[in-house]
Amino acid sequence: MMAVSSPLPNSIPRAGSQAAEMIPGQRSIGSRSIPDNQTDHMGSYSWLWWTNGVDREGRRHWPDAPVDTFGAFGHGGIRAMAILPPLDLIVSWNDSKTRGREKESRALKLLIAAVTDAPVSPAPRAGDVPTGAWREVSPADVGMDAALLEKARDYALTGGGSGCIVRHGKLALAWGDQKKRYDLKSTTKSIGVTALGLAVADGKIRLTDRAAEHHPSIGNPPAGNVKTGWPGKITIFHLATQTAGFDKPGGYTKLLFEPGTKWSYSDGGPNWLAECVTLVYRRDLEELMFQRVFTPLGIKPADLRWRKNAYRAAKIGKVARREFGSGVHANVNAMARIGLLYLREGRWGGRQIIPREFVAAARATPKAVKGLPVVRPETYPGASNHYGLLWWNNNDGTLKKVPRETYWSWGLYDSLIVVIPPLDVVAARAGKSWKGGRGSGYGKLAPFFGPIVASVKAKRPPGR
């Protein structure tokens, strides 16, 4: 067994139709007949590696393997090397009887069962989303232990409020008022960045763009920022990863460091990002999000609203201005649906709402961020090792016994949208704060996350 540092990025260029080496002595041919050279390979071939992608019908390449499995497969699968990052596992076989995708998937399923007591669930299907109200099931129906879920719920209720836990797109447990809207504070960052995903999909913006290309006055006010020469260096990536350098408050704050050299939790940086996205669309982001994201997910204005700005003027030019730092008020039903959209890699039913590649970027700590010095480390210990695009994550394994692929929103009062891809689980919670501040790191999250993860017992729920 060998360690694998990270999953294969989903954003790398696709393979062409020429023959090319995969592993010594094996060769693979990309598509010869279809222009996008992916459809006949299940949307799962990238840079001469097979990945666990989905085709246009939402079918997963290896449905019983983790979503970030990838490998080299020759001669139809009889010779192969497969890499399963969630299990820290590499396996190879030669001259086996695993010819064909179904047999490959079966082999991987057996390996997963052999190396873990909490087997990774079948990869999600695009259809596992609610078309109306949630389908309510018992925990046992989706392979979860009711007593452990209740343990997670009871911890959540030490801060009152509401919550729900969803597996395989079905509601396994709910508590509190499911219709009550809560002030989600910084969970707004993770919801708001979805608008950036739309802009990326529409070709209006790139993460590598200088922010000034879209917002010429970025970082000004205060005027002192201009004297540093740093505003012109800020990219969209910096704004989305808390590495732009802005101080904590959501107003017009000074830059603390040169962009990209440190990590500093900020409301101001995400608010500048909201303005960049607003300017590329020239429309109110709340309207955009209801049209493109919330309404398709079944989220209504009664479920979610974006309050008036707390730090900045109501309009930018003639367009309503929104803040990403905080501002969304929502119920746990809406929160769980947003989490499920991310769990389904940006796809809802048969519709790709935000790019799969954007979701992959949002949930992972970028190499350019990992290990950066953290401003106020006593409040945000180790943050640069477990933060993606305005989503927190467990990529560095800080939360023991919780899959490293787990990621979540996290707002004041401990509002949470938790996404656990290997277990096909989403949890949402809002209310009052639990004991222990941010200075306690991820410790205050463990009594909620831990029982949810441990509750998953079945490899596959009945009927699937």
C-alpha positions in Angstrom: 0.0 0.0 0.0 1.3 3.5 -0.8 0.2 7.0 0.0 -1.3 9.2 -2.7 -1.1 12.9 -2.0 -4.0 14.1 -4.1 -6.7 13.0 -6.6 -6.2 13.6 -10.3 -7.4 17.1 -11.1 -10.6 17.2 -13.2 -9.6 20.4 -15.0 -6.6 19.0 -17.0 -6.8 18.7 -20.8 -8.5 15.7 -22.3 -6.8 13.0 -24.3 -6.8 12.9 -28.1 -7.2 10.0 -30.5 -3.6 9.1 -30.9 -2.1 5.9 -29.3 -0.1 6.7 -26.2 1.7 4.9 -23.4 -0.2 4.3 -20.1 2.0 1.8 -18.3 5.0 0.0 -19.7 4.0 -2.4 -22.4 0.3 -1.2 -22.6 -1.2 1.2 -25.0 -4.6 3.0 -25.1 -6.4 4.7 -27.9 -8.6 7.8 -27.3 -11.8 8.4 -29.3 -11.5 8.3 -33.0 -15.1 9.0 -33.9 -16.6 11.6 -31.6 -15.3 15.2 -31.7 -15.3 15.8 -27.9 -13.4 12.4 -27.6 -15.1 11.7 -24.3 -18.7 10.4 -24.9 -17.6 6.9 -26.0 -15.3 6.7 -22.9 -18.0 7.5 -20.4 -16.6 11.0 -19.9 -13.8 9.3 -18.0 -10.5 9.7 -19.9 -8.1 12.5 -19.1 -4.4 12.9 -19.8 -4.0 9.2 -20.5 -5.6 8.2 -17.2 -9.0 6.7 -16.7 -11.1 8.7 -14.1 -14.3 7.9 -12.4 -16.4 10.4 -14.4 -20.0 10.4 -15.6 -21.3 10.3 -19.1 -24.1 12.5 -20.4 -26.7 10.2 -18.9 -25.2 10.6 -15.4 -23.7 7.1 -15.3 -20.6 6.7 -13.3 -17.6 4.8 -14.9 -17.0 2.6 -11.8 -20.2 3.0 -9.7 -18.9 1.1 -6.7 -15.7 3.0 -6.3 -14.9 6.5 -4.8 -15.6 9.4 -7.2 -11.9 10.3 -7.3 -10.6 6.8 -8.2 -8.3 6.8 -11.3 -6.1 4.4 -13.0 -4.2 3.0 -16.0 -6.1 0.1 -17.7 -4.7 -1.8 -20.7 -6.1 -4.6 -22.9 -9.7 -3.9 -21.8 -8.8 -4.0 -18.1 -7.0 -7.3 -17.8 -3.8 -5.3 -17.0 -4.2 -2.4 -14.7 -3.1 -0.1 -11.9 -5.9 1.6 -9.9 -5.4 4.4 -7.4 -8.0 5.0 -4.7 -7.0 8.2 -2.7 -9.7 8.0 -0.1 -8.4 4.6 1.0 -4.7 5.5 0.6 -4.5 2.5 -1.7 -2.8 1.5 -5.0 -3.5 -1.9 -6.6 -2.3 -3.5 -9.8 -3.1 -6.7 -11.6 -1.8 -8.4 -14.7 -3.4 -11.0 -17.0 -6.6 -11.1 -14.9 -10.1 -11.9 -15.9 -11.3 -8.4 -15.3 -11.9 -7.4 -19.0 -14.5 -4.7 -19.2 -15.8 -1.9 -17.1 -18.3 -3.9 -15.1 -15.7 -6.5 -14.0 -13.2 -3.7 -13.2 -15.9 -2.1 -10.9 -16.6 -5.4 -9.3 -12.9 -5.9 -8.5 -12.6 -2.5 -7.0 -15.8 -3.1 -4.9 -14.2 -6.2 -3.4 -11.0 -4.4 -2.7 -12.9 -1.6 -0.9 -14.7 -4.2 1.3 -11.4 -5.9 2.1 -9.6 -2.9 3.4 -12.1 -0.9 5.4 -14.7 -1.5 8.1 -16.7 1.5 6.8 -16.9 0.7 3.0 -17.1 3.6 0.6 -20.6 3.8 -0.8 -21.4 3.4 -4.5 -20.7 6.6 -6.3 -23.7 8.8 -6.6 -26.0 8.8 -9.5 -27.2 12.0 -11.1 -30.8 11.0 -10.5 -30.4 10.8 -6.7 -31.8 14.2 -6.0 -35.3 15.2 -4.9 -37.8 16.4 -7.5 -40.0 17.9 -4.9 -40.0 17.4 -1.2 -37.4 15.1 0.3 -38.2 11.4 0.3 -38.1 10.5 4.0 -36.6 7.2 5.0 -35.3 5.5 8.1 -31.6 5.5 8.7 -31.5 1.7 8.2 -33.0 2.2 4.7 -29.9 4.0 3.6 -27.4 1.9 5.6 -27.0 4.2 8.6 -27.1 3.4 12.4 -29.9 5.4 14.0 -28.3 5.6 17.4 -25.2 7.2 16.1 -27.2 9.7 14.0 -29.1 10.6 17.1 -25.8 11.1 18.9 -24.8 13.6 16.2 -28.2 15.3 16.5 -28.0 15.5 20.3 -24.7 17.3 20.0 -26.1 19.6 17.4 -28.9 20.5 19.8 -26.5 21.7 22.5 -26.7 24.8 20.4 -30.4 24.5 19.6 -31.7 25.1 16.1 -32.5 22.8 13.3 -30.7 20.2 11.1 -31.0 17.3 8.8 -28.9 14.4 7.4 -29.3 13.1 3.8 -27.9 10.0 2.3 -28.3 8.8 -1.3 -30.5 11.9 -1.8 -33.0 10.8 0.9 -33.8 12.4 4.2 -32.6 10.0 6.9 -33.0 12.3 10.0 -34.3 15.8 10.7 -34.7 17.9 13.8 -36.0 21.3 14.7 -38.1 23.6 12.5 -37.2 22.7 9.0 -38.8 25.9 7.6 -37.2 28.4 9.9 -34.6 30.6 8.2 -31.3 31.3 10.1 -28.7 33.9 9.6 -25.9 31.7 8.2 -23.2 34.3 8.5 -20.0 32.9 6.7 -21.8 29.9 5.2 -22.8 32.6 2.8 -19.2 32.4 1.4 -19.7 28.8 0.3 -23.1 29.5 -1.1 -22.0 32.7 -2.8 -19.0 31.2 -4.5 -21.5 29.1 -6.5 -22.1 32.3 -8.5 -18.4 32.3 -9.4 -18.9 28.7 -10.7 -21.7 30.0 -13.0 -19.4 32.8 -14.3 -16.6 30.2 -14.9 -19.1 28.0 -16.8 -20.3 30.9 -18.9 -16.8 31.9 -19.8 -17.2 35.3 -18.2 -14.4 34.9 -15.7 -11.4 32.6 -14.9 -9.7 31.9 -11.6 -6.4 33.1 -13.1 -7.8 36.5 -14.1 -6.5 39.6 -12.5 -9.4 41.0 -10.4 -8.8 44.5 -11.9 -9.8 43.2 -15.3 -13.3 42.9 -14.0 -13.3 45.5 -11.2 -10.8 48.3 -12.0 -11.1 49.9 -8.5 -10.4 46.6 -6.7 -8.8 47.4 -3.2 -9.6 51.1 -3.4 -10.7 52.4 -1.0 -8.7 52.7 1.2 -6.3 54.7 -0.9 -3.4 53.4 1.0 -3.7 50.1 -0.7 -3.0 51.6 -4.1 0.4 52.9 -2.8 1.5 49.3 -2.1 1.1 48.3 -5.7 -0.7 45.1 -4.5 -4.3 45.6 -5.8 -3.2 45.0 -9.4 -1.7 41.7 -8.4 -4.9 40.3 -6.9 -6.5 37.5 -8.9 -9.9 35.9 -8.7 -8.2 32.9 -7.2 -6.7 35.0 -4.4 -10.2 36.4 -3.6 -11.7 32.9 -3.6 -9.0 31.3 -1.4 -8.5 34.0 1.3 -5.0 34.8 0.0 -5.7 38.3 -1.4 -4.5 39.9 1.8 -7.6 41.9 3.0 -8.1 42.4 6.7 -11.1 40.6 8.4 -14.0 43.2 8.3 -16.3 43.2 5.4 -15.9 46.8 4.5 -13.1 48.5 2.6 -10.1 47.3 4.5 -6.3 47.6 4.1 -4.2 44.9 2.5 -2.1 43.1 5.1 0.3 41.4 2.7 1.2 40.9 -0.9 -1.4 38.7 -2.6 -0.6 35.0 -2.6 2.0 35.1 0.2 -0.2 34.4 3.2 -3.6 33.2 4.2 -6.0 35.5 6.1 -9.6 34.9 6.9 -11.6 37.8 5.6 -15.1 39.0 4.8 -13.7 41.9 2.7 -12.0 39.7 0.2 -15.1 37.6 -0.6 -17.1 40.9 -0.8 -14.8 42.1 -3.5 -15.2 38.8 -5.2 -19.0 39.3 -5.1 -18.6 42.6 -6.8 -16.4 41.1 -9.5 -19.0 38.5 -10.3 -21.8 41.2 -10.2 -19.9 43.3 -12.7 -19.4 40.5 -15.2 -23.1 39.8 -15.2 -24.4 43.3 -14.7 -27.2 41.9 -12.6 -28.3 41.2 -9.0 -26.6 38.0 -7.9 -29.7 37.0 -5.9 -31.8 37.1 -9.1 -29.1 35.2 -11.0 -28.8 32.5 -8.3 -32.5 32.0 -8.1 -32.8 31.6 -11.8 -29.8 29.4 -12.4 -29.3 27.5 -9.1 -31.9 27.9 -6.3 -35.1 27.4 -8.3 -33.8 24.3 -10.2 -32.9 22.8 -6.7 -36.4 23.4 -5.4 -35.4 26.3 -3.2 -38.0 29.1 -2.9 -37.8 32.6 -1.6 -39.5 31.4 1.6 -36.5 29.1 2.1 -33.7 31.5 1.4 -33.2 35.3 1.2 -30.1 37.5 0.9 -30.4 40.4 3.4 -29.4 44.0 2.6 -25.7 44.7 2.7 -24.1 45.3 6.1 -20.8 46.8 4.9 -21.2 48.2 1.4 -23.6 50.4 -0.5 -26.8 48.8 -1.8 -25.8 49.3 -5.5 -22.7 49.1 -7.6 -23.5 51.4 -10.5 -27.1 50.7 -11.2 -27.0 47.1 -10.1 -27.9 45.6 -6.7 -24.7 44.7 -4.8 -24.5 41.5 -2.7 -22.0 40.4 -0.1 -20.3 37.0 0.1 -18.8 37.6 3.5 -22.2 37.0 5.1 -25.9 37.8 4.3 -27.7 34.7 3.4 -30.6 33.6 5.6 -31.8 30.1 4.9 -33.5 27.0 6.3 -31.7 23.7 6.6 -33.8 22.3 3.7 -32.2 24.9 1.4 -28.8 24.3 2.9 -29.0 20.5 2.4 -30.0 21.0 -1.3 -27.0 23.2 -1.9 -24.9 20.6 -0.3 -26.4 17.9 -2.4 -25.7 19.9 -5.6 -22.0 19.9 -4.6 -22.1 16.2 -3.6 -23.5 15.5 -7.1 -20.5 17.4 -8.6 -22.6 20.4 -9.7 -25.2 18.2 -11.4 -28.9 18.2 -10.5 -30.9 15.4 -12.3 -29.9 15.6 -15.9 -28.7 19.2 -15.7 -25.1 20.4 -15.1 -25.7 23.6 -13.1 -22.0 24.4 -12.2 -19.0 22.7 -13.7 -17.8 19.5 -12.2 -14.2 20.9 -12.4 -15.3 23.9 -10.3 -16.7 21.6 -7.6 -13.4 19.7 -7.6 -11.5 22.9 -7.1 -13.8 24.2 -4.4 -13.5 21.1 -2.2 -9.7 20.7 -2.4 -6.8 22.7 -0.9 -4.8 24.2 -3.9 -1.1 23.6 -3.9 -0.5 27.4 -4.1 -2.4 27.7 -0.7 -1.2 24.7 1.2 1.3 25.6 3.9 1.1 29.4 3.6 1.6 31.3 6.8 -1.7 32.0 8.5 -2.6 35.4 9.9 -4.1 35.0 13.4 -3.1 31.3 13.7 -4.5 31.2 17.2 -8.0 31.6 15.7 -7.5 29.7 12.5 -4.9 27.0 13.3 -3.6 25.2 10.2 -6.2 26.9 8.0 -4.1 27.1 4.8 -3.8 23.3 4.8 -7.6 22.7 4.8 -9.3 25.5 2.8 -10.5 25.4 -0.8 -12.6 28.0 -2.7 -14.5 29.5 0.2 -15.1 25.9 1.5 -13.4 24.3 4.5 -12.1 20.7 4.1 -10.4 17.8 5.8 -7.8 17.3 3.1 -5.0 17.2 5.7 -6.7 14.7 7.9 -7.0 17.1 10.9 -10.4 15.5 11.8 -9.5 11.9 12.6 -11.8 9.1 11.4 -13.5 11.5 9.0 -12.8 11.0 5.2 -10.2 13.5 3.9 -12.6 14.3 1.0 -15.1 15.8 3.4 -15.7 19.5 3.0 -18.1 22.1 4.5 -19.3 25.6 4.9 -18.8 27.1 8.3 -20.4 30.3 9.6 -20.7 32.1 12.9 -23.1 30.2 15.2 -21.8 27.0 13.6 -24.0 27.0 10.6 -22.8 24.1 8.5 -23.3 22.4 5.2 -21.3 19.2 5.4 -20.5 17.2 2.2 -19.0 13.7 2.6 -18.5 12.3 -0.9 -17.2 8.8 -0.1 -20.2 8.1 2.0 -22.7 9.9 -0.2 -23.9 12.0 2.8 -24.9 15.6 3.3 -25.7 17.2 6.6 -27.0 20.7 7.4 -27.2 22.4 10.7 -28.0 26.0 12.0 -28.7 27.5 15.4 -26.5 28.9 18.1 -22.8 28.3 18.6 -21.4 25.2 20.2 -18.9 25.4 23.1 -15.4 26.3 22.0 -14.5 29.1 19.6 -12.7 29.0 16.3 -9.5 28.9 18.3 -10.3 25.3 19.2 -9.8 24.4 15.5 -11.8 21.6 14.2 -12.2 20.0 17.6 -15.7 21.4 18.1 -16.8 19.8 14.9 -15.7 16.3 15.7 -18.7 15.4 18.0 -21.0 16.2 15.0 -19.0 14.8 12.1 -17.7 11.7 13.9 -21.0 9.9 14.7 -22.4 10.7 11.2 -19.3 9.0 9.5 -19.4 6.1 12.0 -23.1 5.6 11.4 -22.5 4.4 7.8 -22.6 0.6 8.0 -24.0 -0.8 4.8 -22.1 -0.9 1.5 -25.2 -0.5 -0.5 -28.7 0.4 0.7 -31.6 -2.0 0.0 -32.9 -1.7 -3.5 -29.9 -0.1 -5.1 
